[in-house]
Structures are given as structure tokens and as C-alpha cells.
């Protein structure tokens, strides 16, 4: 075992960073440059799985070098005095667990979630299953712009070769054999912690192996939308809970996860025009004409008692609802004699965005006055 002041394989040990269960971490220097050194206390040359561990690490570290700067850079690895050592690039920053304690901005956390999902896609594409994803394994190396790096591939699996089964309490998967879908399960928990501040299972109480298995198999999680109703959309909520399914075949692909994180807003499908107790539903891609207003608002009249549908010309599309991405738009033909106004601005044939809580007016051009006002709900 090395200590501060020792030299190992040409590296001068300058600082003890951490003592861990499987390894010790040091800051070291060589040729005027500082590095991060991991000294493994398990496995050692006496361990029965040491040779397979060494072979697996060599293959993983070679693959990591081709993945760019979103995963840690291993400078070299070697065996010294019966122990395995890794020399890594020294990353400056903090792990995601500490970062989350200081940063509560949802947009920043969503950015971190998207980066993490893309890193998982990258390692899976290279044939690597991390097997022990958790916030402590994710380094935030820059905050402006935000940049994260995934670390600790000690027990990762490459090309299906499993040396040991590992996991971390509160983040462990329920699968008998780890796979990409196992990483997806753990990623779902991390996404929930990132975007809500809470682990979806921690409300269940004290943790042990039996209770964890029961919670996961029984889907005994709190939904993310319950934990953060202000920011979690239905779309995000469904994606995260789909990651937590006990049957790995029910979990989404990493591409599906990334798609939702890139566009987390709920897809709007229709609007409702309401006045008094009467309403009209207009789905995306549909239109409303004189007949629709007559059917939906039979008792709504102008101040003289005339039904409002009389202000809409025959055989003309009065309103049209369309969608661009996940946003809804509304338009009205320029040829219509009377006009519709959205929040006081006259509608034309050019679609404009429409939002929940907007107001639509039917305006009489001849009388220069509003005939009826409708409250808009976007669904």
C-alpha cells in the first residue's frame, strides 16, 4: 500500500484524496504534471478473478480512449507490488451529487440529463455496459458551459464479459444479468433524482436487499410528476417511469430517452373554446365553421339576442388549428367578413401560436364591437 511521499512507477504521490472500499485515490505528479491515481485494494493478485479483471480493464480502457472527452481518460494502468493501479487525467470540478446540492435550476439539470443520456448512448454503442451508474460517478467539470464526464468503469462489461456483479444501494437494477437495459433502469433513477431532487423509491423507508427487490418488482415508486409537479411534464414523467419497469423488455431505448429529453414538452392535441357552460373542441389539423358554432354554442347570442353563428359566413373555414413541433397555432381566413381576435390581435390566414389561458373574441366588423369572448384551454 502506498502513502503520500512514495513514488510508484515514476509517479510521486502528493496527496491522499480518498480511502474507499475497493480502492484508494491519490493525487500524483510526473514530469511536472498532476494526475489522479487509483490504487485497488480489491481485486489484488491474490484474488481469483484478478486475471480476468486485468484483461477486461485493458479492453475497456482501450475502448474509452476512442470515445472522446465525455468519458474519463486513462493515461496508463499497471500492476505494482500485487496491486492494480490506474493513472487518470486529473479532473477539476465536483461529482454530480455535490453539484445538485448547490444547483437547483431545472434547465441546468435538464442539460446535465441530456448530456448523461448521450454519454450512455456512446458507451453502449462501443459495447460497454457501465453496470454501476450513480451521481458520484459523474463529474461536473465545467458549469459555464455545463459539461459532465462519466467515470469509474472498474466493473464495467464489454462485449458481454462479466467479471463481477456490482451495484449501489438506491441505484441497483433488478435484472438477473446486467445489460444495456440494466443501465437504462439505473439511468431512470438518476434522471428522477436530477430533475426532481428525490430518488423515486426513498419514500418507502429503510433499505435492504429484500425490500429493494420488493419495491422494484411492485413498482413502488413515486412518479416524478408527484415529486416536482412544477417542472415535470407528462411526457417526461412517462419516460422516466418506463425506465423503472421491472421487466427489462418494457424499458425504452436510449434513443427514446434522448428524444424526450431534447423535447420534454407535452404534445398538445386540441384546444377548447369555452364561454359560460358551452364549449367547442377543435383537434389539431381540424377546422371550425358556422355549423360547428351553431352546434356548440346554441344559446350564446349578441346583445340583441341574435345567435353568434350568424356572424360567421356560410361555407367558409372560420378557424383552423395546426401544430409546429409541439406548439399549437391558430389561423382564420382573410376573406371572412367578421374577424376573430386572439388576445386583442386580429387573426389572419398566417398561423400564430396559441397557449393555455389565451382569449379569443368574435368581432363584428360592421358594429365595431366584440360579439362573444371565448376562454382557451390547450390540451
C-alpha positions in Angstrom: 0.0 0.0 0.0 1.4 3.4 -0.9 1.4 6.6 1.1 2.0 10.3 0.5 5.6 10.8 -0.4 6.1 7.4 -2.1 6.9 7.1 -5.7 5.2 4.3 -7.8 6.1 3.6 -11.4 7.6 7.1 -11.7 4.6 8.9 -10.1 5.2 11.0 -7.0 2.3 10.7 -4.5 1.5 14.2 -3.3 -2.0 14.0 -1.7 -4.5 11.4 -0.4 -7.8 12.2 -1.9 -10.0 9.4 -0.6 -9.9 5.9 1.0 -12.6 3.7 -0.5 -13.9 0.2 -0.1 -12.3 -1.1 -3.2 -9.6 1.5 -3.9 -7.7 4.5 -2.6 -7.4 7.7 -4.6 -4.3 9.9 -4.7 -3.1 13.0 -6.5 0.3 12.3 -8.1 2.8 14.1 -10.3 5.2 13.2 -13.0 7.3 15.4 -15.3 5.7 18.5 -13.8 2.1 17.4 -14.5 -0.5 16.2 -12.0 -2.6 13.1 -12.3 -5.3 11.1 -10.5 -4.1 7.7 -9.3 -6.3 4.8 -8.1 -4.8 2.1 -6.0 -7.0 -1.0 -6.0 -7.3 -2.9 -2.7 -9.7 -5.4 -4.4 -9.1 -7.3 -6.5 -5.4 -8.0 -5.9 -3.1 -10.6 -7.4 -4.3 -12.9 -4.7 -7.9 -12.6 -6.0 -9.3 -15.5 -8.1 -10.7 -13.0 -10.6 -7.7 -10.8 -10.9 -6.5 -12.0 -14.3 -10.0 -11.7 -15.8 -10.3 -8.3 -14.2 -7.0 -7.2 -15.7 -7.9 -8.5 -19.1 -11.3 -6.8 -19.1 -9.8 -3.5 -17.9 -7.3 -3.5 -20.7 -10.0 -3.9 -23.3 -12.3 -1.3 -21.7 -9.6 1.3 -21.3 -8.5 0.9 -24.9 -12.1 1.4 -26.0 -12.5 4.5 -23.7 -9.6 6.2 -25.5 -11.7 6.3 -28.7 -14.8 7.8 -27.1 -13.7 11.4 -26.7 -13.8 13.7 -23.6 -17.2 12.7 -22.3 -15.7 9.7 -20.5 -12.6 9.7 -18.3 -9.2 9.5 -19.9 -7.0 6.6 -18.6 -3.3 7.6 -19.1 -1.9 4.2 -18.2 -2.5 1.2 -15.9 -0.1 -1.3 -14.3 0.4 -3.8 -11.5 2.8 -2.9 -8.7 3.5 -5.0 -5.6 0.5 -7.1 -6.1 -2.0 -4.2 -6.6 -3.6 -2.8 -9.7 -3.2 0.9 -10.4 -4.8 3.3 -12.9 -3.4 6.7 -13.7 -6.1 9.1 -15.0 -6.3 12.6 -16.2 -6.9 14.8 -13.1 -10.5 16.2 -13.5 -11.3 19.5 -11.8 -14.8 20.0 -10.5 -17.2 18.1 -8.4 -19.3 15.0 -8.7 -23.0 15.3 -9.6 -24.2 14.5 -6.1 -22.4 17.6 -4.7 -23.3 19.7 -7.7 -27.0 19.0 -7.3 -26.8 20.3 -3.7 -25.7 23.7 -5.0 -27.6 23.9 -8.3 -31.4 23.8 -8.3 -32.0 25.4 -11.8 -34.2 23.0 -13.7 -32.8 24.0 -17.1 -29.2 23.2 -15.9 -30.3 19.8 -14.6 -32.1 19.0 -17.8 -28.9 19.9 -19.7 -27.0 17.5 -17.4 -29.6 14.8 -18.0 -29.3 15.2 -21.8 -25.5 15.0 -21.7 -25.6 11.9 -19.4 -28.1 10.1 -21.7 -25.9 10.9 -24.7 -22.8 9.5 -22.9 -24.7 6.3 -22.1 -25.6 6.0 -25.8 -21.9 6.5 -26.7 -20.6 3.8 -24.3 -23.4 1.4 -25.3 -22.5 2.0 -28.9 -19.0 0.9 -28.1 -20.2 -2.3 -26.5 -19.7 -1.1 -22.9 -22.3 -1.6 -20.1 -21.3 0.6 -17.1 -23.1 -1.5 -14.5 -22.7 1.0 -11.6 -24.1 4.3 -12.8 -24.8 6.8 -9.9 -24.3 10.5 -9.4 -21.0 10.0 -7.6 -19.6 8.5 -10.9 -20.5 11.6 -12.9 -18.1 14.6 -12.7 -19.2 18.1 -13.4 -16.0 19.6 -14.9 -17.4 22.9 -16.1 -20.5 24.9 -15.2 -20.4 27.6 -17.9 -21.0 25.9 -20.2 -22.1 22.9 -18.3 -20.0 19.8 -19.1 -20.1 16.4 -17.4 -17.8 13.4 -17.7 -18.7 9.8 -16.8 -16.1 7.9 -14.7 -15.3 4.7 -12.9 -15.5 1.8 -15.3 -13.9 -0.6 -12.8 -16.5 -3.3 -13.2 -18.0 -2.3 -16.5 -18.8 -5.0 -19.0 -17.5 -5.0 -22.6 -18.9 -7.4 -25.2 -20.9 -9.2 -22.6 -17.9 -10.3 -20.4 -18.9 -10.1 -16.8 -16.1 -10.2 -14.2 -18.3 -9.4 -11.1 -21.8 -8.3 -10.5 -21.9 -4.9 -8.7 -24.4 -2.2 -7.9 -25.1 0.6 -5.4 -27.9 0.8 -2.9 -30.8 3.0 -4.2 -29.4 2.7 -7.8 -29.2 -1.1 -8.3 -31.1 -2.8 -11.1 -33.4 -5.8 -10.6 -32.1 -7.8 -13.5 -30.5 -11.2 -13.1 -27.9 -10.4 -15.7 -26.6 -6.8 -16.3 -27.1 -5.4 -19.8 -27.7 -2.1 -21.6 -31.3 -2.3 -20.2 -29.9 -2.5 -16.7 -28.1 0.7 -17.3 -31.4 2.2 -18.5 -33.1 1.2 -15.2 -30.4 3.0 -13.2 -30.3 5.9 -15.6 -34.1 6.4 -14.9 -33.4 6.7 -11.2 -30.6 9.2 -11.8 -32.9 11.2 -14.2 -35.5 11.3 -11.5 -33.0 12.5 -8.8 -31.6 15.1 -11.3 -35.0 16.5 -12.3 -36.9 16.3 -9.1 -34.3 16.2 -6.4 -35.5 12.9 -5.0 -35.0 9.2 -5.5 -38.4 7.7 -6.5 -38.1 4.9 -4.0 -36.8 6.6 -0.9 -40.3 7.3 0.5 -40.6 3.6 1.2 -38.3 3.8 4.2 -35.2 1.8 5.3 -33.4 0.0 2.5 -32.2 -3.6 2.5 -31.8 -6.1 -0.3 -35.2 -7.8 0.2 -37.1 -4.6 0.5 -35.4 -3.2 -2.6 -36.4 -6.2 -4.7 -40.0 -5.9 -3.4 -40.2 -2.2 -4.2 -38.9 -2.5 -7.7 -40.9 -5.6 -8.6 -44.0 -3.9 -7.1 -43.4 -0.6 -8.9 -43.5 1.1 -5.5 -42.0 4.4 -6.8 -43.3 7.9 -6.5 -43.8 9.3 -10.0 -41.5 12.2 -10.9 -44.5 14.4 -11.6 -45.6 13.9 -8.0 -42.1 14.9 -6.8 -41.8 18.0 -9.0 -45.2 19.0 -10.5 -43.9 22.4 -11.5 -41.3 21.2 -14.0 -42.0 17.5 -14.9 -44.3 17.2 -17.9 -46.5 14.2 -18.5 -44.1 13.3 -21.3 -41.0 13.4 -19.1 -42.9 11.6 -16.3 -43.9 8.7 -18.6 -40.4 8.3 -20.0 -38.8 8.1 -16.5 -41.2 5.6 -15.1 -40.9 3.5 -18.2 -37.2 3.2 -17.4 -38.1 1.8 -13.9 -40.1 -1.1 -15.2 -39.1 -4.4 -13.6 -39.3 -6.3 -16.9 -36.3 -5.0 -18.9 -38.1 -5.5 -22.2 -40.6 -2.8 -21.1 -37.9 -0.2 -20.8 -37.3 2.4 -23.5 -34.2 2.5 -25.8 -31.6 5.2 -25.1 -32.7 6.9 -28.3 -36.3 7.2 -27.0 -34.9 8.7 -23.7 -32.8 11.3 -25.6 -35.7 12.2 -27.8 -37.9 13.1 -24.8 -35.1 15.0 -23.0 -34.4 17.0 -26.1 -38.1 17.9 -26.4 -39.7 17.4 -23.0 -42.9 19.4 -23.5 -46.2 17.6 -23.6 -47.6 17.2 -27.1 -50.7 19.3 -27.5 -53.6 17.7 -29.3 -56.5 20.1 -29.2 -57.9 23.3 -27.9 -61.2 24.0 -26.2 -63.2 27.3 -26.7 -65.4 27.9 -23.7 -67.9 30.6 -22.9 -70.3 30.1 -20.0 -71.1 26.4 -19.8 -70.8 25.7 -23.5 -67.6 24.7 -25.3 -66.2 23.6 -28.6 -63.2 21.1 -29.0 -61.0 21.6 -32.1 -58.4 18.9 -32.6 -55.0 19.6 -34.3 -55.5 19.7 -38.0 -59.2 20.3 -37.8 -61.3 23.4 -38.6 -64.4 25.1 -37.3 -67.1 26.7 -39.4 -70.5 28.3 -39.0 -72.2 24.9 -38.4 -69.8 24.0 -35.6 -70.5 27.3 -33.8 -74.3 26.7 -34.2 -74.0 23.1 -32.7 -71.6 24.0 -29.8 -72.9 27.5 -28.8 -76.7 27.4 -29.5 -77.5 29.6 -26.6 -74.8 32.2 -27.0 -76.1 35.5 -28.5 -75.1 39.1 -29.2 -76.6 41.8 -27.0 -79.8 41.9 -29.2 -80.4 38.1 -28.8 -79.1 37.0 -32.2 -77.1 33.7 -32.2 -73.4 34.3 -32.7 -73.1 31.8 -35.5 -74.9 34.3 -37.7 -71.7 36.4 -37.7 -69.9 33.6 -39.5 -70.2 33.3 -43.3 -71.6 30.2 -44.9 -69.2 27.6 -46.4 -66.1 29.2 -45.0 -63.5 27.9 -42.6 -63.7 30.2 -39.6 -60.8 28.8 -37.6 -58.0 26.3 -38.2 -55.7 24.6 -35.6 -52.3 23.4 -36.7 -49.1 22.3 -35.0 -45.5 23.1 -35.4 -43.3 20.7 -33.3 -45.2 20.5 -30.0 -46.7 24.0 -30.2 -50.2 24.8 -31.5 -51.2 27.6 -33.8 -54.5 29.1 -34.9 -55.5 31.0 -38.0 -58.6 32.5 -39.7 -59.1 33.3 -43.4 -58.6 36.9 -44.5 -61.8 36.6 -46.6 -64.0 36.3 -43.5 -66.3 39.4 -43.2 -66.2 39.5 -39.4 -63.0 38.8 -37.6 -61.6 36.7 -34.7 -59.1 38.3 -32.4 -56.6 36.4 -30.3 -55.7 38.4 -27.1 -56.8 41.5 -28.9 -54.8 41.0 -32.1 -56.8 40.2 -35.3 -56.3 36.7 -36.7 -55.3 36.2 -40.3 -54.5 33.3 -42.6 -51.0 33.2 -41.1 -50.9 30.8 -38.1 -49.9 32.3 -34.8 -49.1 30.5 -31.6 -51.9 29.7 -29.1 -51.4 29.0 -25.4 -53.5 27.8 -22.5 -55.3 30.8 -21.0 -55.5 32.9 -24.1 -58.7 34.7 -25.1 -60.4 34.6 -28.4 -63.0 37.2 -29.5 -65.6 37.1 -32.3 -65.6 40.7 -33.5 -68.3 42.3 -35.7 -66.7 44.5 -38.4 -69.9 46.3 -39.1 -70.7 47.1 -35.5 -67.1 47.5 -34.4 -67.7 45.6 -31.3 -67.0 42.2 -29.7 -69.9 39.8 -30.1 -68.6 36.9 -27.9 -65.5 36.1 -25.9 -64.1 32.6 -25.5 -61.6 31.3 -23.0 -59.0 28.9 -24.5 -57.7 25.7 -22.9 -54.9 23.9 -24.7 -54.9 20.1 -24.1 
